[in-house]
Amino acid sequence: MLTLQAIRNNTQEIIDRLAKRGHDRSGDIQEVLRLDEQKRASQTSLEQKLAASNNIAKEIGDLFKAGKKEKADARKEESVALKEQIKGLETELAELEEQLKQKMYEIPNAPSEQVKYGKTPEENETVFEWGTEPVIPADAKPHWDLTTQYKLVDFELGNKITGAGFPVYTGKGARLQRALINFFLDEALKAGYYEVQPPIFVNEASGYGTGQLPDKEGQMYHSTIDNLYAIPTAEVPITNIYRDVILREDELPIKNVGYTPCFRREAGSYGSHVRGLNRLHQFDKVEIVQISKPENSYEALEGMLEHVKGLMQKLGLKFRILRLCGGDMGFASALTYDFEAWSGAQQKWLEVSSTSNFETFQANRLKCRYKTKDGKNELVHTLNGSALALPRIVACLLENNQDETGIKMPECLHPYLGFDRI
């Protein structure tokens, strides 16, 4: 969440930046300031009454020692009344703190200066494009037909076992999944990332830490008995490794990579645009996460973009990079770039990666800080990116590399697959 210090010191700037998301948040910001002022006034009053109570207690002791029992008893009555007032102020302060926290949770991150005002995906900016349109047969098939023809993915069997959006990968389809995961992990390790394999369920505190709660609880699978959430991305558990941690300055930047299955309810998603592998409830993804000093985080973001570019180029996929407008960004992001791959048979762009800088938004929730050389504790910046999500990458690889006799596999995957064609 945004820091109170930023809201207090740069109120109009925060309001203006939030307006890039296409909504006026000035009322929410003013409510935060009002609650903050009330909280601080309550805190001051409480501290004054606590000091007065301590003074009375000392005075009562002195009066008893001096044999002035009547005066001591009178002061005791005042002390009892003061303690009741203190109890009421403590309750009031706790309520104000909770109201302030909940209001702060409702406010999204303030977009960076690089983000343009906008409300819809059509207002996103294309900042980079690479590759040429694949040459495929005139009667090229979409991936959902290719996966059936070559027995790579069984959507009906997944529907039988679990439900729609939970496919079963079979034969060379399963091997392609495994090959891509290992390729993406190995490429991240070469780039200096440290591999972790986190849990795929997280507790409520972790969901709040990275901003999935209270914003996206309806899109996550929730085990109500244990109050655990199936992760929508490895970003959540990996970033939460550093919740309530004070890092040393020389530990930064931290670069982690992890593979996990991901789970998203995608409630309300229907139609041809979600057919086949285009949108699933369960899918595999390799995620890169960085913890950075604030002054270095945008350089780190550029490095992450270059890493994802390299993966796409090695796979030979035509792709473009979009800088998202304010209205299309995620709740917690300050700046997001989406990678879209060209789907030859479907003749459209498919999102395959989202890479973001959250600045201090997640770190403030996580209480993740680093100790500077002069001994101060400062909030870090957090970043993450898909490197890469598998379903739409698989869809594009199958569609773009098909010919009359099969499907060619990218050369970079041959050592992982053990075959070069399907």
N, C-alpha and C positions, 0 to 999 in steps of 0.2 A: 504494500500500500504506500501511498504518498506519505512523506514525512510531515509532521506538524510544523516543523521548522520551515520547510519550503512553503507550506500554505500560509504561515504567518508572515514570512519575510517577502514572499513573491506572489501575493494573492492574485493580482490582476494577470500576471504572466501565466500562472497555473490555469486560471479561468480561460484565458485566450488559447492556451495549448489544448485544453480539454475540448474547446469548441471545434477543433479540427476533426473530432469524431462525429460531428454533425448534430450534436445536442448541446443545449445550454446547461452547464453544470454550475452556474454561479450560485443558484439557490442551495445546492448541496455544500458548496464551499463556505458560504455564509453560515449555514447551519453548523458546520464543523467549527468555525471560529466562535460562534455563540456558545456551543457546548464546551469548547476549550476554555473560554473566558469564565463560564460558570464553574467549571471544574477547578480552575486555578483559584478563583475566589473562595470556593468551598475548602480547598486545600489550605489556603492562607488562614481562614477562619478556624479550621481544625487545629492547625499548628499553634495559633494564638491561644486557643482554649486548652490545649494540652500543656502549654507552657504555664498558663494560669493555674491549671490543676496541680502541676508539680510544685508551684510556688505556695499554693494553699496547703498542700500536704506537708511541706517543710514548715510552714507557719504554724500549723496545728501541732506538730511535734514540739516546736519551740514553746508554744503556749502551755502545753501539758507540762513540760519541764519547768516552766516558770510558775506552775500551780494555778494557772488561769483557766480552770476547767470550763466555766460558763462561756467564755469567749471561744475556747477551743471547740465546744459543742456547737456554737453558732456557726463557726467556720466549717464544721463538718457537714452541716445542713447545706451550706453553700456548695461544698464539694460534691455532695450527692446530686444536687441539681445540675452542676457543671458536667458531671460524668454522664448524665442523661442527655445533655446537649451534645457532648462529644460522641456518644453512641449514635445519635440522630445524624450528626454530620458525617460520621464514618459510613453509615448506610447511604446517605445522600451522595457522598463522594464515589462510592462503589457503583451506584446506579448511573451517575454521570459518566464515569469511566467506561462502563459497558455501553451506554448509548453512543458515546463518542467513538468507541472501537467499532461498533456495528455500522455507524454512519461512514466511517473511514473505509470499511470493507466494501461499501456499495460504490465507491468512486473508483473508476478505472485509472490506469496509468496515464500520465500526461504525455502525449506524443512529442517526439524530439523535433528540433527545428527543421530537420530534413523532410518531415512528413507533411504532405499537403492535405488541405481540407478536402473532405469527400464523404459520401454516404454509401456508395455502392461499389462493387468490384469493377464496374465499367470505368471508374475514375482512377484506378490504379495506373502507375506509370511503368512502361517497359524500359528497363535501363540496360539490358544486355540480351543479345540473341546469338545463338551459335548453331551451326550445322545446316544441312540441306534436307529438303523433304525426301523421305525414302522412296525408292522406286519399287513398287509392289505390283502384283498382277491386277488386271482390271477387275477381276472378280475376287479381290482380296476379302478375306473373312475377318470379322471382328474377333477379339480374343475369346469371347465366350463360345464361339463355334470351334475355334482352334483347340481350346482346352478339352472340348468334348471329342473332337476328331482324333487327337493324339493321346487322349486319356491322361491329361495332366492335372486337371482339377475336376472334382465331382461335386457340383453345387447341390444336386438333388440328395446325394448321400448325406451331406452336411445338414441339409434341411431336415432329413429324417432323424439324424442323431441329436441335433440341437435345435436348429431353426434357420430361417433365411439369414444370410450374412455370415455364416460359419462354415466355409468350404472345407472339403477334404482334398489335400494335395496328394497325388498318387504318381508312382513311377518317376519319370524324368521331371515331372512337375515338382515333386517333393525334393528331388536332387537339385533342381534349379533354385528352390527356396534356400536350401542349405548352402549352396555355392554362393549366392548373393550375400547372405549373412556373413559368411567367412571372408569373402572379398571385401565387403565394407569394413568389417572389423580390422582386417589386416592393413587396409589402406589408412585407417585412423591411427593404428599403432605406428605406422611409418611416419605419420605426421606429428608424432609426439604425444598422442593421447594415451591415458592409462585406463586399462579395461577393468570394468566392474560388472558383476552380474547381480542386480538388485532384486528384491522381492517384487512380485507383480500385484500385491495388495498393499495398500497403505492405510494408515489411520487418519482420523479427521484432522489432526494437527498438521500432518503432511499435506493434506489437501488445501488447508488454509495457507500453509507456508508458501506454496508456489502459485496460489491464486485460482485453483480449480474450484475451491469453495470460498464464498457461497455462490459463485457465479455459474458454475456448470454442474451442479449436483444432479440435475435432471438428465444430463447426458452421460453420467457414469453409472456403471453397475454397482449396486450397493448391497452388501451383506448386512442386513439390519440386525441380525442376532449378535454379530461380533462388532458391528459398526465399522466395517472395513470396506474400502472402495477398490475395485479393480482398476488398475492404472490406465489412463488414456494414452500415456506416453512414458517412456523411461525417464524423461525430464523430471517427473515428480519425485520418484524415490532417489534418483542420483543427486538432484539439487538438495534434497532434504538430508543428505549425508552431513551437510554443513549447517543444519539448523542448530542454533544456540552454540555456535563455535566461534571462538576468536582466533583467527589465523595469524601467523607471523607474516610480515611483509615479504620476507624472502621465500615464502611458500607460493607466492602468486607469480604468474597465473597458474591456476589449477585447470588441467585439461583431462576430462573423463570421457570415456565412451562406453556404451553398454547396449547389448541386444536384449530386447524383451518382446514377447507378444503384447499387443495393445488392445484395449477393449473400449468400444464406444457404442452407446445405444443408438445414436443418430436418429433419435425420435423425429418422426415427421418427414423422413426422407423416402420419397417414392418416385417412380418414373424411370425412363430409359437412361437418364444420366447417372443412375446408380446401379446399372445392370452389371452383372458379372463381377469383375474385380474392381470396378470403379469406386464402389463404396461398400465396406464390410463392417461387421460388428467386431470381428476379431481379425487382426492382421499382425504381421511381423515388421519390426522397425529397428534400425540401428540409430542411436541418438548420440550426438556429441554435445557436451556441456562444458562451459568454461566459467570459472570464478576469477574475476579480474579486478585490478585497481581501477578506480573510476576514470583516471586520465588515459588509460590504455584500452578501454573496452570497445571503442569504435574501430580501433586498429585490429583488435581481436575479432570483431564481427567481420571485417574485410577478409581476414585470414580464413574464417569459417566459410565465407562465400567462395573463396578460391578453392578450398578443399572440396566443396560440393560440386563446383564447376568441373574439377578434375575427374570426379567420379562419373559425371554425366558424359564427359568427352571420351573417357576410356570405354564406356558402354556404347559409344557411337550414336547417342540419341540426340536428335534435334531438340533444343530447349531454349527457353527464354527466362529471364529473371524480372520479376515485377517488384517495385517498391510500393507497398500497400498504402492507400490513402487512410486517413484517420478512421473513417467509418467502417473499414474492412479489417482493421487490426484486432487482434485478440485483446481481451480485457487487461492483461498484465503487461503488454508489450509497449515499449517506447518507440521501437522501429522494427519493422518486419519486412523481409524479402521472401517472396515465394518463387520457387522454381517450378516451371511447368514444362512437361515433355510433350512432344507432338505425337499424337496417336494417328497413325497412317490410315488404318481401316475406318476408324470412327470420324476422322477428319476434324479433330478438335484437340485443344490443349487440355492436359490433365495435370493437376497439381501433384508433385511428387516430393516436395520438401518445403519446409517453412523454417526460416532462420531468423532469430530475433535477439535484440538487446533489450533487457528489462530494466537496465540501469539499477537504481536502488529499490525498485518496487517490491521484488521478491525478497531481497536481502533484509528490508525493513520488517517484513512479516516473519522471516526466518530468524531474525536477530543474528545474522551472519556478518561478522565484522573482521577487520584486521587491525593489528596494532602497528601504528606508524613508528618511525624511528624516534620521534620525540615522545612516544608513550601514549598517544591518543588512540582511542578506538573509533575507527571510521567504518561506515557501511561499504561493502564491496558492490560491484556490479555483477549481475548474473546474465549468462547468454546460453542459448541452446539452438540446435538445428537438427533436422532429419538428415541422416547421411548413410542410408536413405530409407524411406518407407517402401516396402516391397510390392504391394498389390499393383499399383499403376505402373511401376517400373516393369513388372512382368508383363502387364497388358501391352505396353508399348514395345517391349522387346519381341514379343510374339507377333504382333501385328506388323511391325516395321521390317522384320527380317524374314518374312514368309516368302516362299517362291512356289513354283509348281510342284515341287517334290518334298517340301518340308520347311523347316525353320532353322536358319543359321544362328549360331550362338556367338556373341562377341568374343574376340580372341582373349581378352583379359580373364574370361571365366573358364576357358578350356582346362587349365590345371585343376580347377576346383570341381568341374563337372565330370571329367573323365570321358567326355564326348564333345563333338563340335557341332552336331546337328541333331535336331529332333525330326 
